[in-house]
Amino acid sequence: MNKYNNPQLKTLARNLRRNMTEEERHLWFDFLRLLPVTFQRQKVIGPYIVDFYCAKAKMVVEIDGAQHFEEKGKKKDRERDAFLAGLGLRVFRYSNVELNRHFDAVCRDIERHLP
């Protein structure tokens, strides 16, 4: 049995999809879902739930709130990013502030890394 097959994570991911943050909704509805490549929202990967995942690009997009800039959040993000990199995934992080103030630039940056 896969040690990461956690039904609680799947339930949590489903709830997170239903209750996305304002910034996640903005990125999803106004950009990611309109792209010619498929992104998944709140995807379970191993012991983690990532905000957005594109299998074709081996890409994870994370939208970070304030807790990600505290030392505890930074440490967790480093561990998570290392795990995802070990699977051959590239992680792109954007802050809520960055997304709100520079939405077009964030979108262009994501697009630059797509196949």
Secondary structure, DSSP 8 states (H G I E B T S, - for coil): --TT--HHHHHHHHHHHHT--HHHHHHHHHTGGGSSS--EEEEEETTEEEEEEETTTTEEEEEE-GGGGSHHHHHHHHHHHHHHHHTT-EEEEEEHHHHHH-HHHHHHHHHHT--
